């Protein structure tokens, strides 16, 4: 190895800061993927809650019609 290349590898930035920066960058990328997974799950739950709400509204309408048809006092 030539002396210039060896000198560059002995720099504190290369030995200390560069591995830390690489590690932080990898951690940020991996964490971003986890956020995407959580967002997708939240969207699925919101869709499920919307379907449940629609079904409840439908039940309320059906119960009101049933009460009107079976009312004792007309």
Biopython code that builds the backbone (N, CA, C, O; Angstrom):
import numpy as np
from Bio.PDB.StructureBuilder import StructureBuilder

atoms = [
    (1, "UNK", "N", (0.864, -1.165, 0.000)),
    (1, "UNK", "CA", (0.000, 0.000, 0.000)),
    (1, "UNK", "C", (0.909, 1.226, 0.000)),
    (1, "UNK", "O", (1.903, 1.277, 0.725)),
    (2, "UNK", "N", (0.559, 2.196, -0.812)),
    (2, "UNK", "CA", (1.415, 3.386, -0.873)),
    (2, "UNK", "C", (1.190, 4.262, 0.360)),
    (2, "UNK", "O", (0.130, 4.197, 0.983)),
    (3, "UNK", "N", (2.180, 5.078, 0.711)),
    (3, "UNK", "CA", (2.093, 5.884, 1.934)),
    (3, "UNK", "C", (0.934, 6.882, 1.932)),
    (3, "UNK", "O", (0.375, 7.166, 2.992)),
    (4, "UNK", "N", (0.561, 7.418, 0.774)),
    (4, "UNK", "CA", (-0.536, 8.394, 0.728)),
    (4, "UNK", "C", (-1.856, 7.728, 1.101)),
    (4, "UNK", "O", (-2.648, 8.298, 1.852)),
    (5, "UNK", "N", (-2.098, 6.521, 0.580)),
    (5, "UNK", "CA", (-3.333, 5.807, 0.902)),
    (5, "UNK", "C", (-3.348, 5.411, 2.364)),
    (5, "UNK", "O", (-4.394, 5.493, 3.009)),
    (6, "UNK", "N", (-2.244, 4.995, 2.891)),
    (6, "UNK", "CA", (-2.168, 4.616, 4.296)),
    (6, "UNK", "C", (-2.412, 5.828, 5.186)),
    (6, "UNK", "O", (-3.040, 5.717, 6.239)),
    (7, "UNK", "N", (-1.916, 6.978, 4.762)),
    (7, "UNK", "CA", (-2.112, 8.201, 5.530)),
    (7, "UNK", "C", (-3.586, 8.605, 5.559)),
    (7, "UNK", "O", (-4.086, 9.082, 6.578)),
    (8, "UNK", "N", (-4.268, 8.411, 4.446)),
    (8, "UNK", "CA", (-5.697, 8.751, 4.383)),
    (8, "UNK", "C", (-6.494, 7.844, 5.320)),
    (8, "UNK", "O", (-7.417, 8.296, 5.996)),
    (9, "UNK", "N", (-6.128, 6.560, 5.354)),
    (9, "UNK", "CA", (-6.849, 5.625, 6.219)),
    (9, "UNK", "C", (-6.595, 5.881, 7.698)),
    (9, "UNK", "O", (-7.367, 5.413, 8.535)),
    (10, "UNK", "N", (-5.559, 6.592, 8.038)),
    (10, "UNK", "CA", (-5.250, 6.898, 9.432)),
    (10, "UNK", "C", (-5.940, 8.169, 9.924)),
    (10, "UNK", "O", (-5.814, 8.520, 11.097)),
    (11, "UNK", "N", (-6.655, 8.849, 9.065)),
    (11, "UNK", "CA", (-7.347, 10.080, 9.453)),
    (11, "UNK", "C", (-8.467, 9.756, 10.445)),
    (11, "UNK", "O", (-9.146, 8.741, 10.292)),
    (12, "UNK", "N", (-8.668, 10.598, 11.453)),
    (12, "UNK", "CA", (-9.732, 10.352, 12.439)),
    (12, "UNK", "C", (-11.123, 10.301, 11.807)),
    (12, "UNK", "O", (-11.985, 9.548, 12.259)),
    (13, "UNK", "N", (-11.341, 11.101, 10.765)),
    (13, "UNK", "CA", (-12.655, 11.071, 10.111)),
    (13, "UNK", "C", (-12.942, 9.688, 9.556)),
    (13, "UNK", "O", (-14.046, 9.170, 9.725)),
    (14, "UNK", "N", (-11.965, 9.085, 8.899)),
    (14, "UNK", "CA", (-12.150, 7.773, 8.276)),
    (14, "UNK", "C", (-12.315, 6.708, 9.352)),
    (14, "UNK", "O", (-13.128, 5.798, 9.188)),
    (15, "UNK", "N", (-11.578, 6.794, 10.433)),
    (15, "UNK", "CA", (-11.603, 5.754, 11.455)),
    (15, "UNK", "C", (-12.769, 5.890, 12.430)),
    (15, "UNK", "O", (-13.240, 4.882, 12.957)),
    (16, "UNK", "N", (-13.240, 7.091, 12.679)),
    (16, "UNK", "CA", (-14.260, 7.286, 13.708)),
    (16, "UNK", "C", (-15.583, 7.766, 13.116)),
    (16, "UNK", "O", (-16.614, 7.112, 13.277)),
    (17, "UNK", "N", (-15.550, 8.888, 12.445)),
    (17, "UNK", "CA", (-16.803, 9.523, 12.016)),
    (17, "UNK", "C", (-17.473, 8.780, 10.869)),
    (17, "UNK", "O", (-18.697, 8.651, 10.860)),
    (18, "UNK", "N", (-16.710, 8.292, 9.908)),
    (18, "UNK", "CA", (-17.323, 7.635, 8.745)),
    (18, "UNK", "C", (-18.100, 6.378, 9.132)),
    (18, "UNK", "O", (-19.217, 6.210, 8.643)),
    (19, "UNK", "N", (-17.580, 5.483, 9.979)),
    (19, "UNK", "CA", (-18.402, 4.328, 10.390)),
    (19, "UNK", "C", (-19.669, 4.728, 11.139)),
    (19, "UNK", "O", (-20.711, 4.089, 10.992)),
    (20, "UNK", "N", (-19.578, 5.786, 11.943)),
    (20, "UNK", "CA", (-20.769, 6.256, 12.663)),
    (20, "UNK", "C", (-21.799, 6.785, 11.675)),
    (20, "UNK", "O", (-22.987, 6.490, 11.806)),
    (21, "UNK", "N", (-21.363, 7.559, 10.692)),
    (21, "UNK", "CA", (-22.293, 8.091, 9.690)),
    (21, "UNK", "C", (-22.934, 6.968, 8.882)),
    (21, "UNK", "O", (-24.131, 7.012, 8.598)),
    (22, "UNK", "N", (-22.153, 5.975, 8.514)),
    (22, "UNK", "CA", (-22.701, 4.839, 7.756)),
    (22, "UNK", "C", (-23.731, 4.097, 8.608)),
    (22, "UNK", "O", (-24.797, 3.728, 8.117)),
    (23, "UNK", "N", (-23.410, 3.881, 9.883)),
    (23, "UNK", "CA", (-24.358, 3.204, 10.770)),
    (23, "UNK", "C", (-25.648, 3.976, 10.949)),
    (23, "UNK", "O", (-26.729, 3.388, 10.923)),
    (24, "UNK", "N", (-25.552, 5.281, 11.130)),
    (24, "UNK", "CA", (-26.762, 6.103, 11.275)),
    (24, "UNK", "C", (-27.605, 6.102, 10.007)),
    (24, "UNK", "O", (-28.834, 6.074, 10.068)),
    (25, "UNK", "N", (-26.937, 6.132, 8.860)),
    (25, "UNK", "CA", (-27.669, 6.101, 7.591)),
    (25, "UNK", "C", (-28.409, 4.786, 7.421)),
    (25, "UNK", "O", (-29.573, 4.777, 7.019)),
    (26, "UNK", "N", (-27.748, 3.675, 7.722)),
    (26, "UNK", "CA", (-28.415, 2.369, 7.625)),
    (26, "UNK", "C", (-29.573, 2.260, 8.609)),
    (26, "UNK", "O", (-30.635, 1.741, 8.267)),
    (27, "UNK", "N", (-29.371, 2.743, 9.821)),
    (27, "UNK", "CA", (-30.444, 2.692, 10.817)),
    (27, "UNK", "C", (-31.648, 3.525, 10.375)),
    (27, "UNK", "O", (-32.793, 3.115, 10.562)),
    (28, "UNK", "N", (-31.388, 4.685, 9.795)),
    (28, "UNK", "CA", (-32.488, 5.541, 9.327)),
    (28, "UNK", "C", (-33.260, 4.864, 8.202)),
    (28, "UNK", "O", (-34.488, 4.937, 8.162)),
    (29, "UNK", "N", (-32.557, 4.211, 7.295)),
    (29, "UNK", "CA", (-33.235, 3.513, 6.192)),
    (29, "UNK", "C", (-34.100, 2.374, 6.719)),
    (29, "UNK", "O", (-35.243, 2.207, 6.293)),
    (30, "UNK", "N", (-33.553, 1.594, 7.644)),
    (30, "UNK", "CA", (-34.318, 0.479, 8.200)),
    (30, "UNK", "C", (-35.519, 0.976, 8.990)),
    (30, "UNK", "O", (-36.600, 0.392, 8.911)),
    (31, "UNK", "N", (-35.339, 2.040, 9.742)),
    (31, "UNK", "CA", (-36.445, 2.584, 10.525)),
    (31, "UNK", "C", (-37.530, 3.147, 9.609)),
    (31, "UNK", "O", (-38.715, 3.044, 9.923)),
    (32, "UNK", "N", (-37.142, 3.735, 8.494)),
    (32, "UNK", "CA", (-38.111, 4.273, 7.540)),
    (32, "UNK", "C", (-38.987, 3.153, 6.988)),
    (32, "UNK", "O", (-40.184, 3.348, 6.778)),
    (33, "UNK", "N", (-38.410, 2.003, 6.758)),
    (33, "UNK", "CA", (-39.214, 0.870, 6.292)),
    (33, "UNK", "C", (-40.229, 0.463, 7.343)),
    (33, "UNK", "O", (-41.363, 0.121, 7.008)),
    (34, "UNK", "N", (-39.839, 0.493, 8.607)),
    (34, "UNK", "CA", (-40.759, 0.141, 9.681)),
    (34, "UNK", "C", (-41.923, 1.137, 9.739)),
    (34, "UNK", "O", (-43.069, 0.747, 9.963)),
    (35, "UNK", "N", (-41.621, 2.426, 9.536)),
    (35, "UNK", "CA", (-42.687, 3.422, 9.508)),
    (35, "UNK", "C", (-43.656, 3.141, 8.368)),
    (35, "UNK", "O", (-44.865, 3.302, 8.530)),
    (36, "UNK", "N", (-43.136, 2.720, 7.209)),
    (36, "UNK", "CA", (-44.006, 2.381, 6.089)),
    (36, "UNK", "C", (-44.911, 1.206, 6.441)),
    (36, "UNK", "O", (-46.091, 1.205, 6.089)),
    (37, "UNK", "N", (-44.364, 0.203, 7.137)),
    (37, "UNK", "CA", (-45.173, -0.940, 7.563)),
    (37, "UNK", "C", (-46.280, -0.513, 8.519)),
    (37, "UNK", "O", (-47.421, -0.957, 8.398)),
    (38, "UNK", "N", (-45.940, 0.341, 9.457)),
    (38, "UNK", "CA", (-46.935, 0.817, 10.427)),
    (38, "UNK", "C", (-48.014, 1.633, 9.718)),
    (38, "UNK", "O", (-49.197, 1.486, 10.023)),
    (39, "UNK", "N", (-47.621, 2.486, 8.782)),
    (39, "UNK", "CA", (-48.604, 3.284, 8.046)),
    (39, "UNK", "C", (-49.549, 2.397, 7.251)),
    (39, "UNK", "O", (-50.747, 2.668, 7.182)),
    (40, "UNK", "N", (-49.018, 1.341, 6.652)),
    (40, "UNK", "CA", (-49.869, 0.419, 5.890)),
    (40, "UNK", "C", (-50.866, -0.268, 6.820)),
    (40, "UNK", "O", (-52.035, -0.429, 6.467)),
    (41, "UNK", "N", (-50.415, -0.671, 7.995)),
    (41, "UNK", "CA", (-51.320, -1.316, 8.947)),
    (41, "UNK", "C", (-52.385, -0.347, 9.442)),
    (41, "UNK", "O", (-53.544, -0.728, 9.604)),
    (42, "UNK", "N", (-52.006, 0.878, 9.679)),
    (42, "UNK", "CA", (-52.980, 1.886, 10.110)),
    (42, "UNK", "C", (-54.025, 2.094, 9.029)),
    (42, "UNK", "O", (-55.211, 2.214, 9.336)),
    (43, "UNK", "N", (-53.608, 2.141, 7.761)),
    (43, "UNK", "CA", (-54.564, 2.289, 6.661)),
    (43, "UNK", "C", (-55.522, 1.103, 6.608)),
    (43, "UNK", "O", (-56.710, 1.281, 6.341)),
    (44, "UNK", "N", (-55.017, -0.105, 6.861)),
    (44, "UNK", "CA", (-55.882, -1.287, 6.872)),
    (44, "UNK", "C", (-56.912, -1.192, 7.997)),
    (44, "UNK", "O", (-58.080, -1.528, 7.801)),
    (45, "UNK", "N", (-56.488, -0.741, 9.162)),
    (45, "UNK", "CA", (-57.402, -0.607, 10.304)),
    (45, "UNK", "C", (-58.450, 0.461, 10.020)),
    (45, "UNK", "O", (-59.620, 0.282, 10.359)),
    (46, "UNK", "N", (-58.052, 1.556, 9.412)),
    (46, "UNK", "CA", (-59.010, 2.612, 9.066)),
    (46, "UNK", "C", (-60.052, 2.079, 8.090)),
    (46, "UNK", "O", (-61.240, 2.369, 8.232)),
    (47, "UNK", "N", (-59.617, 1.302, 7.101)),
    (47, "UNK", "CA", (-60.567, 0.704, 6.164)),
    (47, "UNK", "C", (-61.535, -0.233, 6.864)),
    (47, "UNK", "O", (-62.731, -0.235, 6.572)),
    (48, "UNK", "N", (-61.015, -1.027, 7.788)),
    (48, "UNK", "CA", (-61.874, -1.939, 8.539)),
    (48, "UNK", "C", (-62.872, -1.168, 9.392)),
    (48, "UNK", "O", (-64.045, -1.538, 9.451)),
    (49, "UNK", "N", (-62.431, -0.114, 10.046)),
    (49, "UNK", "CA", (-63.337, 0.698, 10.864)),
    (49, "UNK", "C", (-64.406, 1.374, 10.005)),
    (49, "UNK", "O", (-65.552, 1.501, 10.437)),
    (50, "UNK", "N", (-64.048, 1.803, 8.807)),
    (50, "UNK", "CA", (-65.044, 2.395, 7.906)),
    (50, "UNK", "C", (-66.113, 1.371, 7.539)),
    (50, "UNK", "O", (-67.300, 1.695, 7.510)),
    (51, "UNK", "N", (-65.699, 0.138, 7.260)),
    (51, "UNK", "CA", (-66.678, -0.910, 6.928)),
    (51, "UNK", "C", (-67.571, -1.218, 8.119)),
    (51, "UNK", "O", (-68.772, -1.432, 7.954)),
    (52, "UNK", "N", (-66.998, -1.242, 9.317)),
    (52, "UNK", "CA", (-67.797, -1.491, 10.524)),
    (52, "UNK", "C", (-68.795, -0.354, 10.734)),
    (52, "UNK", "O", (-69.953, -0.599, 11.072)),
    (53, "UNK", "N", (-68.357, 0.874, 10.537)),
    (53, "UNK", "CA", (-69.256, 2.016, 10.706)),
    (53, "UNK", "C", (-70.414, 1.960, 9.708)),
    (53, "UNK", "O", (-71.557, 2.255, 10.059)),
    (54, "UNK", "N", (-70.114, 1.584, 8.474)),
    (54, "UNK", "CA", (-71.165, 1.459, 7.461)),
    (54, "UNK", "C", (-72.162, 0.380, 7.862)),
    (54, "UNK", "O", (-73.372, 0.553, 7.713)),
    (55, "UNK", "N", (-71.646, -0.729, 8.370)),
    (55, "UNK", "CA", (-72.536, -1.813, 8.778)),
    (55, "UNK", "C", (-73.400, -1.379, 9.959)),
    (55, "UNK", "O", (-74.584, -1.712, 10.008)),
    (56, "UNK", "N", (-72.832, -0.645, 10.902)),
    (56, "UNK", "CA", (-73.622, -0.162, 12.037)),
    (56, "UNK", "C", (-74.715, 0.804, 11.585)),
    (56, "UNK", "O", (-75.841, 0.748, 12.079)),
    (57, "UNK", "N", (-74.382, 1.687, 10.647)),
    (57, "UNK", "CA", (-75.404, 2.593, 10.121)),
    (57, "UNK", "C", (-76.523, 1.810, 9.465)),
    (57, "UNK", "O", (-77.694, 2.156, 9.619)),
    (58, "UNK", "N", (-76.181, 0.764, 8.737)),
    (58, "UNK", "CA", (-77.177, -0.076, 8.083)),
    (58, "UNK", "C", (-78.044, -0.767, 9.133)),
    (58, "UNK", "O", (-79.258, -0.874, 8.960)),
    (59, "UNK", "N", (-77.434, -1.233, 10.215)),
    (59, "UNK", "CA", (-78.213, -1.879, 11.277)),
    (59, "UNK", "C", (-79.169, -0.885, 11.933)),
    (59, "UNK", "O", (-80.313, -1.229, 12.228)),
    (60, "UNK", "N", (-78.715, 0.326, 12.160)),
    (60, "UNK", "CA", (-79.599, 1.335, 12.761)),
    (60, "UNK", "C", (-80.821, 1.584, 11.889)),
    (60, "UNK", "O", (-81.934, 1.697, 12.402)),
    (61, "UNK", "N", (-80.626, 1.670, 10.586)),
    (61, "UNK", "CA", (-81.753, 1.872, 9.665)),
    (61, "UNK", "C", (-82.691, 0.673, 9.689)),
    (61, "UNK", "O", (-83.911, 0.837, 9.704)),
    (62, "UNK", "N", (-82.135, -0.515, 9.692)),
    (62, "UNK", "CA", (-82.965, -1.721, 9.694)),
    (62, "UNK", "C", (-83.752, -1.838, 10.998)),
    (62, "UNK", "O", (-84.917, -2.236, 10.983)),
    (63, "UNK", "N", (-83.125, -1.492, 12.126)),
    (63, "UNK", "CA", (-83.820, -1.548, 13.410)),
    (63, "UNK", "C", (-84.959, -0.525, 13.437)),
    (63, "UNK", "O", (-86.041, -0.818, 13.944)),
    (64, "UNK", "N", (-84.722, 0.660, 12.901)),
    (64, "UNK", "CA", (-85.770, 1.690, 12.868)),
    (64, "UNK", "C", (-86.944, 1.218, 12.017)),
    (64, "UNK", "O", (-88.096, 1.406, 12.407)),
    (65, "UNK", "N", (-86.676, 0.607, 10.859)),
    (65, "UNK", "CA", (-87.771, 0.093, 10.019)),
    (65, "UNK", "C", (-88.520, -1.027, 10.722)),
    (65, "UNK", "O", (-89.747, -1.103, 10.653)),
    (66, "UNK", "N", (-87.787, -1.887, 11.393)),
    (66, "UNK", "CA", (-88.423, -2.992, 12.105)),
    (66, "UNK", "C", (-89.299, -2.476, 13.240)),
    (66, "UNK", "O", (-90.396, -2.990, 13.463)),
    (67, "UNK", "N", (-88.824, -1.472, 13.951)),
    (67, "UNK", "CA", (-89.631, -0.885, 15.014)),
    (67, "UNK", "C", (-90.887, -0.234, 14.463)),
    (67, "UNK", "O", (-91.947, -0.311, 15.083)),
    (68, "UNK", "N", (-90.782, 0.404, 13.309)),
    (68, "UNK", "CA", (-91.957, 1.026, 12.703)),
    (68, "UNK", "C", (-92.976, -0.028, 12.290)),
    (68, "UNK", "O", (-94.178, 0.179, 12.458)),
    (69, "UNK", "N", (-92.523, -1.135, 11.762)),
    (69, "UNK", "CA", (-93.461, -2.177, 11.296)),
    (69, "UNK", "C", (-94.104, -2.935, 12.445)),
    (69, "UNK", "O", (-95.250, -3.371, 12.338)),
    (70, "UNK", "N", (-93.368, -3.098, 13.554)),
    (70, "UNK", "CA", (-93.895, -3.920, 14.639)),
    (70, "UNK", "C", (-94.387, -3.094, 15.815)),
    (70, "UNK", "O", (-94.599, -3.635, 16.900)),
    (71, "UNK", "N", (-94.570, -1.825, 15.625)),
    (71, "UNK", "CA", (-95.011, -0.966, 16.705)),
    (71, "UNK", "C", (-96.399, -1.393, 17.145)),
    (71, "UNK", "O", (-97.251, -1.712, 16.316)),
    (72, "UNK", "N", (-96.627, -1.397, 18.470)),
    (72, "UNK", "CA", (-97.935, -1.773, 19.011)),
    (72, "UNK", "C", (-98.974, -0.689, 18.764)),
    (72, "UNK", "O", (-100.146, -0.989, 18.535)),
    (73, "UNK", "N", (-98.549, 0.570, 18.810)),
    (73, "UNK", "CA", (-99.459, 1.683, 18.615)),
    (73, "UNK", "C", (-99.249, 2.197, 17.199)),
    (73, "UNK", "O", (-98.140, 2.566, 16.810)),
    (74, "UNK", "N", (-100.361, 2.214, 16.421)),
    (74, "UNK", "CA", (-100.250, 2.702, 15.053)),
    (74, "UNK", "C", (-101.113, 3.895, 14.867)),
    (74, "UNK", "O", (-101.159, 4.459, 13.774)),
]
sb = StructureBuilder()
sb.init_structure("model")
sb.init_model(0)
sb.init_chain("A")
sb.init_seg("    ")
for serial, (resi, resn, name, xyz) in enumerate(atoms, 1):
    if name == "N":
        sb.init_residue(resn, " ", resi, " ")
    sb.init_atom(name, np.array(xyz, "f"), 0.0, 1.0, " ", f" {name:<3s}", serial, name[0])
structure = sb.get_structure()
